[in-house]
Amino acid sequence: MVLARKSEDELERLAELRSFGVLDSGTDPAFDEVVDLLAALLEVPVALISLVDESRQWFKARHGMEPGQTPLEQSICAHAILSEDILEIEDTMLDLRSADNPLCCGTISAMRFYAGAPLVTRSGHSVGTLCVLDDKPRKLTAQQRKLLKVMAGQVMRQLDLQRALHNKEILREEIDHRVKNSLQTVASTIRLYRARSQEAETREALDAIARRVDSVSQLHAELNLTSKMHFVRLDTYLSRVATLLQRHASLQVQFEVDVPRIEVESRVAASIGVVANEFAANAMKYAFHEGGAAPEIRFEMRPAGVNRILFTCRDNGTGPVPGSTLDALASTALGARLLEAAVSQVGGTIVERREPGGYVLEAELPIDPAADTPVTPAEAPRAAPAAE
């Protein structure tokens, strides 16, 4: 048995093979379907996606072959990766590279035919083969050779895609880590300046900024959990926000979230986070007093038409103390200005009112601002000409 020689760029070849992160991975239907289909079309008992490692050939997908890998000395594919074209051995018992191979001479099996198309990366390294074997000598037709080569190209493109997705996930995790660290640094800096400040107005401004940073942190956490990078599930996002608010509340406030499973564009989610933060902060500052009912803040979400939702915030507070001119969301408060800006920048509107049971804020917002199609002056209907 003639052992395959090592390629001149063997170290680079092995490094690229491992860069795919596929060795010793689980089964994958995308690859299993290729070998099953190829075996049927070429009418062969064995079809393999074989990756040639340093001391073994490992099968990413196999049809008709029991072992998941074999030693390199039993690998015909180790010869095939040295070729730029398909390696075809019409009778393995008549070829020095395979005549005494245990897979061919009957020790393990009696494969009498082999054809393998190299899996060539974009940088020119052959990392394995898409190969077929038969238990009788034969010769592929021109069409069969073309099919084998085309399907090898498909396997290589799938490997490229999976590597790109894997690298993208690594990059995403690194970005996520850096963003988290940055947000934590900002939050710590705000708390430090807040503790040093002697001015009530400055502390109020820093508190408002801190709440916004917290909202952004929760939004980032929610975005990182989904594959839809521009849309956020409001039920889980608002539950996170409510948990954070409850954790840092100066009062024993009960937060309730009644939000269906709905996804909104990330800018809308950020605005909703600001609304929730500011409403809760102002309610805890102005709405609740000793001797009243157990403090409760409630967030609700309902559809409000095509591409529209209605976000409602409620408290059960009694409002400002007698004689005070401040209400739960006083129009002159910094929080109110932040709130109005957050809603208006995504095309939403706010309505506030006091009810017998507490204070209510309703924000009507788009699900996706990009889906709104406001009428432009050119599209606006023209008035009928005046009668002469």
Secondary structure by P-SEA (a helix, b strand, c coil): ccccccccaaaaaaaaaaccccccccccaaaaaaaaaaaaaacccbbbbccccccbbbbccccccccccccccccaaaaaaaccccccccccccccccccccccccccccccbbbbbbbccccccccccccccccbbbbbcaaaaaaaaaaaaaaaaaaaaaaaaaaaaaaaaaaaaaaaaaaaaaaaaaaaaaaacccaaaaaaaaaaaaaaaaaaaaaaaaaaccccccccaaaaaaaaaaaaaaacccbbbbbbbcccccccaaaaaaaaaaaaaaaaaaaacccccccccbbbbbbbbbccccbbbbbbbbccccccccccccccccccaaaaaaaaaaaaabbbbbbbccccbbbbbbbbbcccccccccccccccccccccc
